[in-house]
Amino acid sequence: MQLDNIPNDQPVLIAGPTASGKSSLAMEIATTRGGVIINADASQVYDCWRVVTARPSEADESAAAHALYGHLPYDAGYSAGHWLREVTPLLTGPERPIIVGGTGLYFLALTEGMAEIPATPPEVRAEGDDLSLDAMIQALDPRTAARIDLRNRARVQRAWEVLRATGRALADWQDDTPAPLLPRSACAAFVVDTDKDWLEARIRRRFSRMIEEGALEEARAMLDRYDPALPSCKAIGVPELMAHLKGQLTLSQAEEQASIATRQYAKRQRTWLRSRMGEWSKLTPKS
């Protein structure tokens, strides 16, 4: 299925790795055929980062309706459950939803359903914060461990917290998942499929462009509030820019380290998307 064949009243989902051009595709649909562009990226919900997280520009937001971008303060907690609750009323609004982002878990929660897991008590989260990644992995059951990215500390800690707080494995909760809000059969669901070399070249150029557009000024404005434990402060590029502002890295070193981290993240995204969303229609971005 191609973009020009999508029925005008059908919701559109566009998932893809970072820097793959998925936001441009969403803008193309919204400006030519109507709809509201809805964020499905965990880093773009925070109001402190527009340039660093490549949130839509003010010009883009003026050209088309956008939702769930930059609407949370830097210290707010956020999860797939939060996102699912916020996106629910937008699915039946007056404008066709065009949901775009790189957080694959949000798309799966929407199209496959999400387990109703109780909130993690603060003391359990604090306990997890003090554990090593390996210690938490060792505590997980094999079924849960097979379902998550074991290199992603946030995903591992979430699984560990669920087990510790509820006594049930995350995999067991997931297997009791209710019906999805928006089954894939009821929407046009796409994954942006990119050539590795093409994507890496874009990533190398991207961070230099962010510096030119004000990323360093964004980081400087957050310097006195920076907390590496906060989800908002884990956005790629933020730790590197903060290290530069503290005199620990030159700007060139910060750019290089951020580009490497972005490439590594994009690789994990591409692997995950192909594994978990392999049946979605493929889109090739424009050069």
Short mmCIF file of the C-alpha atoms (twelve columns), coordinates in Angstrom:
data_MODEL
# 
_entry.id   MODEL 
# 
loop_
_atom_site.group_PDB 
_atom_site.id 
_atom_site.type_symbol 
_atom_site.label_atom_id 
_atom_site.label_alt_id 
_atom_site.label_comp_id 
_atom_site.label_asym_id 
_atom_site.label_seq_id 
_atom_site.Cartn_x 
_atom_site.Cartn_y 
_atom_site.Cartn_z 
_atom_site.pdbx_PDB_model_num 
ATOM 1   C CA . MET A 1   0.000   0.000   0.000  1 
ATOM 2   C CA . GLN A 2   1.294   3.454   -0.894 1 
ATOM 3   C CA . LEU A 3   0.516   6.762   0.778  1 
ATOM 4   C CA . ASP A 4   -1.679  7.958   -2.072 1 
ATOM 5   C CA . ASN A 5   -3.928  4.902   -1.724 1 
ATOM 6   C CA . ILE A 6   -4.846  5.468   1.916  1 
ATOM 7   C CA . PRO A 7   -8.573  6.170   2.428  1 
ATOM 8   C CA . ASN A 8   -9.092  9.718   3.695  1 
ATOM 9   C CA . ASP A 9   -10.860 8.570   6.860  1 
ATOM 10  C CA . GLN A 10  -8.348  5.868   7.823  1 
ATOM 11  C CA . PRO A 11  -5.859  6.424   10.662 1 
ATOM 12  C CA . VAL A 12  -2.211  6.324   9.591  1 
ATOM 13  C CA . LEU A 13  0.674   4.958   11.657 1 
ATOM 14  C CA . ILE A 14  4.283   5.676   10.661 1 
ATOM 15  C CA . ALA A 15  7.018   4.038   12.727 1 
ATOM 16  C CA . GLY A 16  10.712  4.171   11.961 1 
ATOM 17  C CA . PRO A 17  14.230  4.660   13.293 1 
ATOM 18  C CA . THR A 18  15.576  8.038   14.260 1 
ATOM 19  C CA . ALA A 19  16.545  10.384  11.398 1 
ATOM 20  C CA . SER A 20  14.681  8.258   8.828  1 
ATOM 21  C CA . GLY A 21  12.417  11.040  7.556  1 
ATOM 22  C CA . LYS A 22  9.166   9.739   9.046  1 
ATOM 23  C CA . SER A 23  8.096   13.176  10.298 1 
ATOM 24  C CA . SER A 24  8.382   14.558  6.758  1 
ATOM 25  C CA . LEU A 25  6.129   11.765  5.509  1 
ATOM 26  C CA . ALA A 26  3.572   12.613  8.185  1 
ATOM 27  C CA . MET A 27  3.707   16.293  7.199  1 
ATOM 28  C CA . GLU A 28  3.175   15.369  3.557  1 
ATOM 29  C CA . ILE A 29  -0.025  13.505  4.421  1 
ATOM 30  C CA . ALA A 30  -1.317  16.167  6.828  1 
ATOM 31  C CA . THR A 31  -0.724  19.125  4.528  1 
ATOM 32  C CA . THR A 32  -2.035  17.497  1.359  1 
ATOM 33  C CA . ARG A 33  -4.844  15.331  2.681  1 
ATOM 34  C CA . GLY A 34  -5.575  16.533  6.198  1 
ATOM 35  C CA . GLY A 35  -5.172  15.084  9.649  1 
ATOM 36  C CA . VAL A 36  -3.569  15.724  13.016 1 
ATOM 37  C CA . ILE A 37  0.022   14.557  13.517 1 
ATOM 38  C CA . ILE A 38  0.317   12.737  16.843 1 
ATOM 39  C CA . ASN A 39  3.643   12.086  18.530 1 
ATOM 40  C CA . ALA A 40  4.746   8.526   19.301 1 
ATOM 41  C CA . ASP A 41  8.272   9.304   20.476 1 
ATOM 42  C CA . ALA A 42  9.143   9.120   24.164 1 
ATOM 43  C CA . SER A 43  11.704  11.947  24.054 1 
ATOM 44  C CA . GLN A 44  9.576   14.443  22.129 1 
ATOM 45  C CA . VAL A 45  6.933   14.778  24.850 1 
ATOM 46  C CA . TYR A 46  9.171   17.087  26.932 1 
ATOM 47  C CA . ASP A 47  8.941   20.858  26.588 1 
ATOM 48  C CA . CYS A 48  12.655  21.484  27.209 1 
ATOM 49  C CA . TRP A 49  13.918  19.778  24.051 1 
ATOM 50  C CA . ARG A 50  12.776  20.878  20.622 1 
ATOM 51  C CA . VAL A 51  16.043  20.922  18.682 1 
ATOM 52  C CA . VAL A 52  17.831  18.075  20.482 1 
ATOM 53  C CA . THR A 53  14.958  15.618  19.972 1 
ATOM 54  C CA . ALA A 54  14.085  16.896  16.464 1 
ATOM 55  C CA . ARG A 55  10.590  17.874  17.468 1 
ATOM 56  C CA . PRO A 56  8.547   19.554  14.712 1 
ATOM 57  C CA . SER A 57  9.475   23.196  14.219 1 
ATOM 58  C CA . GLU A 58  7.139   26.056  15.040 1 
ATOM 59  C CA . ALA A 59  6.637   26.475  11.292 1 
ATOM 60  C CA . ASP A 60  5.576   22.843  10.947 1 
ATOM 61  C CA . GLU A 61  3.198   23.179  13.879 1 
ATOM 62  C CA . SER A 62  1.651   26.198  12.197 1 
ATOM 63  C CA . ALA A 63  1.264   24.359  8.892  1 
ATOM 64  C CA . ALA A 64  -0.504  21.304  10.341 1 
ATOM 65  C CA . ALA A 65  -2.180  20.295  13.590 1 
ATOM 66  C CA . HIS A 66  0.127   18.479  16.048 1 
ATOM 67  C CA . ALA A 67  -0.583  16.741  19.351 1 
ATOM 68  C CA . LEU A 68  1.405   15.262  22.277 1 
ATOM 69  C CA . TYR A 69  4.585   17.184  21.435 1 
ATOM 70  C CA . GLY A 70  6.461   19.132  24.111 1 
ATOM 71  C CA . HIS A 71  3.530   19.086  26.515 1 
ATOM 72  C CA . LEU A 72  5.313   17.786  29.633 1 
ATOM 73  C CA . PRO A 73  7.816   19.430  32.021 1 
ATOM 74  C CA . TYR A 74  11.345  18.025  32.146 1 
ATOM 75  C CA . ASP A 75  10.807  16.137  35.423 1 
ATOM 76  C CA . ALA A 76  7.535   14.391  34.533 1 
ATOM 77  C CA . GLY A 77  7.348   10.626  34.446 1 
ATOM 78  C CA . TYR A 78  6.008   9.068   31.259 1 
ATOM 79  C CA . SER A 79  5.362   5.560   30.002 1 
ATOM 80  C CA . ALA A 80  3.561   3.664   27.272 1 
ATOM 81  C CA . GLY A 81  0.546   3.585   29.583 1 
ATOM 82  C CA . HIS A 82  0.555   7.369   29.905 1 
ATOM 83  C CA . TRP A 83  0.825   7.712   26.134 1 
ATOM 84  C CA . LEU A 84  -1.984  5.253   25.481 1 
ATOM 85  C CA . ARG A 85  -4.329  7.144   27.803 1 
ATOM 86  C CA . GLU A 86  -3.456  10.469  26.151 1 
ATOM 87  C CA . VAL A 87  -3.822  9.207   22.593 1 
ATOM 88  C CA . THR A 88  -7.196  7.504   23.196 1 
ATOM 89  C CA . PRO A 89  -9.450  10.594  22.800 1 
ATOM 90  C CA . LEU A 90  -7.479  11.676  19.721 1 
ATOM 91  C CA . LEU A 91  -8.437  8.501   17.874 1 
ATOM 92  C CA . THR A 92  -12.056 9.623   17.582 1 
ATOM 93  C CA . GLY A 93  -11.491 13.353  17.153 1 
ATOM 94  C CA . PRO A 94  -12.658 15.437  14.201 1 
ATOM 95  C CA . GLU A 95  -9.365  14.995  12.336 1 
ATOM 96  C CA . ARG A 96  -7.821  11.801  11.017 1 
ATOM 97  C CA . PRO A 97  -4.948  10.717  13.332 1 
ATOM 98  C CA . ILE A 98  -1.496  10.441  11.764 1 
ATOM 99  C CA . ILE A 99  0.625   8.831   14.468 1 
ATOM 100 C CA . VAL A 100 4.372   9.043   13.939 1 
ATOM 101 C CA . GLY A 101 7.450   8.256   16.005 1 
ATOM 102 C CA . GLY A 102 10.265  5.915   16.877 1 
ATOM 103 C CA . THR A 103 9.021   4.361   20.130 1 
ATOM 104 C CA . GLY A 104 7.850   1.012   18.833 1 
ATOM 105 C CA . LEU A 105 6.344   -0.001  22.156 1 
ATOM 106 C CA . TYR A 106 3.741   2.768   21.820 1 
ATOM 107 C CA . PHE A 107 2.605   1.400   18.463 1 
ATOM 108 C CA . LEU A 108 2.356   -2.153  19.770 1 
ATOM 109 C CA . ALA A 109 0.389   -0.989  22.807 1 
ATOM 110 C CA . LEU A 110 -2.025  0.762   20.452 1 
ATOM 111 C CA . THR A 111 -2.423  -1.988  17.853 1 
ATOM 112 C CA . GLU A 112 -1.973  -5.116  19.969 1 
ATOM 113 C CA . GLY A 113 -3.207  -3.980  23.374 1 
ATOM 114 C CA . MET A 114 -1.390  -3.278  26.607 1 
ATOM 115 C CA . ALA A 115 -1.351  -5.169  29.868 1 
ATOM 116 C CA . GLU A 116 -2.914  -3.311  32.800 1 
ATOM 117 C CA . ILE A 117 0.049   -3.570  35.166 1 
ATOM 118 C CA . PRO A 118 -0.179  -1.814  38.564 1 
ATOM 119 C CA . ALA A 119 2.045   1.226   39.062 1 
ATOM 120 C CA . THR A 120 5.483   0.548   40.534 1 
ATOM 121 C CA . PRO A 121 5.863   1.714   44.181 1 
ATOM 122 C CA . PRO A 122 8.580   4.367   44.609 1 
ATOM 123 C CA . GLU A 123 10.565  2.183   46.999 1 
ATOM 124 C CA . VAL A 124 10.751  -0.619  44.419 1 
ATOM 125 C CA . ARG A 125 11.929  1.819   41.764 1 
ATOM 126 C CA . ALA A 126 14.587  3.142   44.131 1 
ATOM 127 C CA . GLU A 127 15.728  -0.414  44.804 1 
ATOM 128 C CA . GLY A 128 16.025  -1.033  41.078 1 
ATOM 129 C CA . ASP A 129 17.984  2.179   40.587 1 
ATOM 130 C CA . ASP A 130 20.682  0.791   42.877 1 
ATOM 131 C CA . LEU A 131 21.033  -2.542  41.052 1 
ATOM 132 C CA . SER A 132 23.333  -3.291  38.142 1 
ATOM 133 C CA . LEU A 133 21.917  -4.194  34.751 1 
ATOM 134 C CA . ASP A 134 23.332  -7.717  35.024 1 
ATOM 135 C CA . ALA A 135 21.765  -8.248  38.451 1 
ATOM 136 C CA . MET A 136 18.320  -7.317  37.151 1 
ATOM 137 C CA . ILE A 137 18.704  -9.495  34.052 1 
ATOM 138 C CA . GLN A 138 19.640  -12.469 36.231 1 
ATOM 139 C CA . ALA A 139 16.426  -12.014 38.218 1 
ATOM 140 C CA . LEU A 140 14.154  -12.110 35.157 1 
ATOM 141 C CA . ASP A 141 12.338  -15.200 33.974 1 
ATOM 142 C CA . PRO A 142 13.435  -16.601 30.587 1 
ATOM 143 C CA . ARG A 143 10.196  -15.707 28.771 1 
ATOM 144 C CA . THR A 144 10.365  -12.050 29.779 1 
ATOM 145 C CA . ALA A 145 14.089  -11.853 29.031 1 
ATOM 146 C CA . ALA A 146 13.446  -13.157 25.522 1 
ATOM 147 C CA . ARG A 147 10.908  -10.393 24.808 1 
ATOM 148 C CA . ILE A 148 12.851  -7.277  25.770 1 
ATOM 149 C CA . ASP A 149 16.043  -5.529  24.674 1 
ATOM 150 C CA . LEU A 150 18.457  -6.637  27.390 1 
ATOM 151 C CA . ARG A 151 20.834  -3.772  26.488 1 
ATOM 152 C CA . ASN A 152 18.149  -1.210  27.317 1 
ATOM 153 C CA . ARG A 153 18.372  -0.556  31.038 1 
ATOM 154 C CA . ALA A 154 14.989  1.177   31.182 1 
ATOM 155 C CA . ARG A 155 13.250  -1.857  29.622 1 
ATOM 156 C CA . VAL A 156 15.108  -4.304  31.873 1 
ATOM 157 C CA . GLN A 157 14.414  -2.281  35.006 1 
ATOM 158 C CA . ARG A 158 10.732  -2.008  34.117 1 
ATOM 159 C CA . ALA A 159 10.509  -5.801  33.786 1 
ATOM 160 C CA . TRP A 160 12.405  -6.255  37.058 1 
ATOM 161 C CA . GLU A 161 10.148  -3.755  38.854 1 
ATOM 162 C CA . VAL A 162 6.995   -5.532  37.658 1 
ATOM 163 C CA . LEU A 163 8.284   -8.866  38.938 1 
ATOM 164 C CA . ARG A 164 9.453   -7.376  42.237 1 
ATOM 165 C CA . ALA A 165 6.275   -5.368  42.874 1 
ATOM 166 C CA . THR A 166 3.614   -7.836  41.710 1 
ATOM 167 C CA . GLY A 167 5.221   -11.234 42.025 1 
ATOM 168 C CA . ARG A 168 4.268   -11.928 38.406 1 
ATOM 169 C CA . ALA A 169 6.548   -11.914 35.398 1 
ATOM 170 C CA . LEU A 170 6.076   -9.150  32.833 1 
ATOM 171 C CA . ALA A 171 5.501   -11.855 30.198 1 
ATOM 172 C CA . ASP A 172 2.547   -13.202 32.227 1 
ATOM 173 C CA . TRP A 173 1.001   -9.727  32.449 1 
ATOM 174 C CA . GLN A 174 1.514   -9.258  28.727 1 
ATOM 175 C CA . ASP A 175 -0.204  -12.543 27.959 1 
ATOM 176 C CA . ASP A 176 -3.339  -11.227 29.722 1 
ATOM 177 C CA . THR A 177 -3.442  -8.168  27.483 1 
ATOM 178 C CA . PRO A 178 -6.917  -6.711  26.664 1 
ATOM 179 C CA . ALA A 179 -8.138  -5.991  23.132 1 
ATOM 180 C CA . PRO A 180 -6.268  -3.181  21.311 1 
ATOM 181 C CA . LEU A 181 -7.689  0.321   20.887 1 
ATOM 182 C CA . LEU A 182 -6.764  0.421   17.205 1 
ATOM 183 C CA . PRO A 183 -6.184  -2.976  15.570 1 
ATOM 184 C CA . ARG A 184 -3.711  -2.925  12.715 1 
ATOM 185 C CA . SER A 185 -6.478  -4.054  10.367 1 
ATOM 186 C CA . ALA A 186 -8.326  -0.776  11.056 1 
ATOM 187 C CA . CYS A 187 -5.508  1.543   9.989  1 
ATOM 188 C CA . ALA A 188 -2.751  2.060   7.444  1 
ATOM 189 C CA . ALA A 189 0.359   0.940   9.330  1 
ATOM 190 C CA . PHE A 190 3.816   1.663   7.907  1 
ATOM 191 C CA . VAL A 191 7.422   1.145   8.931  1 
ATOM 192 C CA . VAL A 192 10.041  3.359   7.296  1 
ATOM 193 C CA . ASP A 193 12.585  0.936   5.869  1 
ATOM 194 C CA . THR A 194 15.957  2.575   5.283  1 
ATOM 195 C CA . ASP A 195 19.290  1.602   3.812  1 
ATOM 196 C CA . LYS A 196 21.877  1.419   6.595  1 
ATOM 197 C CA . ASP A 197 24.493  3.578   4.852  1 
ATOM 198 C CA . TRP A 198 21.867  6.173   3.844  1 
ATOM 199 C CA . LEU A 199 20.626  6.423   7.432  1 
ATOM 200 C CA . GLU A 200 24.096  6.650   8.969  1 
ATOM 201 C CA . ALA A 201 25.035  9.472   6.587  1 
ATOM 202 C CA . ARG A 202 21.947  11.418  7.684  1 
ATOM 203 C CA . ILE A 203 22.774  10.829  11.332 1 
ATOM 204 C CA . ARG A 204 26.329  12.141  10.881 1 
ATOM 205 C CA . ARG A 205 24.989  15.357  9.373  1 
ATOM 206 C CA . ARG A 206 22.122  15.659  11.799 1 
ATOM 207 C CA . PHE A 207 23.921  16.581  15.004 1 
ATOM 208 C CA . SER A 208 26.002  19.312  13.378 1 
ATOM 209 C CA . ARG A 209 22.785  20.802  12.050 1 
ATOM 210 C CA . MET A 210 21.248  20.614  15.542 1 
ATOM 211 C CA . ILE A 211 24.167  22.625  16.926 1 
ATOM 212 C CA . GLU A 212 23.596  25.246  14.243 1 
ATOM 213 C CA . GLU A 213 19.885  25.366  15.120 1 
ATOM 214 C CA . GLY A 214 20.399  25.946  18.852 1 
ATOM 215 C CA . ALA A 215 20.873  22.578  20.573 1 
ATOM 216 C CA . LEU A 216 23.710  23.935  22.707 1 
ATOM 217 C CA . GLU A 217 21.544  26.827  23.887 1 
ATOM 218 C CA . GLU A 218 18.796  24.357  24.830 1 
ATOM 219 C CA . ALA A 219 21.259  22.356  26.893 1 
ATOM 220 C CA . ARG A 220 22.663  25.484  28.555 1 
ATOM 221 C CA . ALA A 221 19.144  26.515  29.601 1 
ATOM 222 C CA . MET A 222 18.729  23.125  31.308 1 
ATOM 223 C CA . LEU A 223 22.169  22.943  32.913 1 
ATOM 224 C CA . ASP A 224 21.042  23.742  36.453 1 
ATOM 225 C CA . ARG A 225 18.150  21.263  36.228 1 
ATOM 226 C CA . TYR A 226 20.014  18.430  34.526 1 
ATOM 227 C CA . ASP A 227 19.543  15.068  36.235 1 
ATOM 228 C CA . PRO A 228 20.896  12.056  34.316 1 
ATOM 229 C CA . ALA A 229 18.383  9.800   36.090 1 
ATOM 230 C CA . LEU A 230 15.378  11.598  34.543 1 
ATOM 231 C CA . PRO A 231 13.932  10.126  31.323 1 
ATOM 232 C CA . SER A 232 13.950  13.574  29.700 1 
ATOM 233 C CA . CYS A 233 17.688  13.917  30.318 1 
ATOM 234 C CA . LYS A 234 18.490  10.570  28.710 1 
ATOM 235 C CA . ALA A 235 17.576  11.797  25.228 1 
ATOM 236 C CA . ILE A 236 20.476  11.176  22.863 1 
ATOM 237 C CA . GLY A 237 22.680  14.233  22.650 1 
ATOM 238 C CA . VAL A 238 21.744  15.592  26.056 1 
ATOM 239 C CA . PRO A 239 24.440  13.822  28.149 1 
ATOM 240 C CA . GLU A 240 27.060  14.675  25.526 1 
ATOM 241 C CA . LEU A 241 26.132  18.369  25.394 1 
ATOM 242 C CA . MET A 242 26.038  18.575  29.175 1 
ATOM 243 C CA . ALA A 243 29.505  17.010  29.341 1 
ATOM 244 C CA . HIS A 244 30.728  19.692  26.937 1 
ATOM 245 C CA . LEU A 245 29.162  22.508  28.968 1 
ATOM 246 C CA . LYS A 246 30.833  21.131  32.102 1 
ATOM 247 C CA . GLY A 247 34.221  21.152  30.375 1 
ATOM 248 C CA . GLN A 248 34.490  17.363  30.136 1 
ATOM 249 C CA . LEU A 249 34.330  17.178  26.330 1 
ATOM 250 C CA . THR A 250 35.173  19.507  23.490 1 
ATOM 251 C CA . LEU A 251 32.242  20.359  21.232 1 
ATOM 252 C CA . SER A 252 33.772  18.188  18.503 1 
ATOM 253 C CA . GLN A 253 34.020  15.247  20.902 1 
ATOM 254 C CA . ALA A 254 30.445  15.782  22.052 1 
ATOM 255 C CA . GLU A 255 29.230  15.786  18.448 1 
ATOM 256 C CA . GLU A 256 31.130  12.601  17.644 1 
ATOM 257 C CA . GLN A 257 29.926  10.764  20.761 1 
ATOM 258 C CA . ALA A 258 26.332  11.850  20.165 1 
ATOM 259 C CA . SER A 259 26.516  10.687  16.538 1 
ATOM 260 C CA . ILE A 260 27.866  7.301   17.621 1 
ATOM 261 C CA . ALA A 261 25.121  6.947   20.242 1 
ATOM 262 C CA . THR A 262 22.490  7.878   17.654 1 
ATOM 263 C CA . ARG A 263 23.793  5.301   15.165 1 
ATOM 264 C CA . GLN A 264 23.777  2.623   17.842 1 
ATOM 265 C CA . TYR A 265 20.238  3.559   18.841 1 
ATOM 266 C CA . ALA A 266 19.048  3.541   15.228 1 
ATOM 267 C CA . LYS A 267 20.542  0.074   14.764 1 
ATOM 268 C CA . ARG A 268 18.621  -1.214  17.788 1 
ATOM 269 C CA . GLN A 269 15.450  0.424   16.496 1 
ATOM 270 C CA . ARG A 270 15.782  -1.121  13.030 1 
ATOM 271 C CA . THR A 271 16.382  -4.566  14.518 1 
ATOM 272 C CA . TRP A 272 13.431  -4.243  16.893 1 
ATOM 273 C CA . LEU A 273 11.060  -2.882  14.233 1 
ATOM 274 C CA . ARG A 274 11.912  -5.667  11.810 1 
ATOM 275 C CA . SER A 275 11.410  -8.268  14.523 1 
ATOM 276 C CA . ARG A 276 8.204   -6.961  16.104 1 
ATOM 277 C CA . MET A 277 6.593   -5.057  13.197 1 
ATOM 278 C CA . GLY A 278 7.789   -7.093  10.251 1 
ATOM 279 C CA . GLU A 279 4.276   -7.441  8.821  1 
ATOM 280 C CA . TRP A 280 3.675   -3.697  8.591  1 
ATOM 281 C CA . SER A 281 3.822   -2.134  5.135  1 
ATOM 282 C CA . LYS A 282 7.253   -0.771  4.199  1 
ATOM 283 C CA . LEU A 283 7.915   2.816   3.182  1 
ATOM 284 C CA . THR A 284 11.103  4.060   1.564  1 
ATOM 285 C CA . PRO A 285 11.859  7.687   2.494  1 
ATOM 286 C CA . LYS A 286 12.767  10.286  -0.078 1 
ATOM 287 C CA . SER A 287 16.416  11.251  -0.363 1 
# 
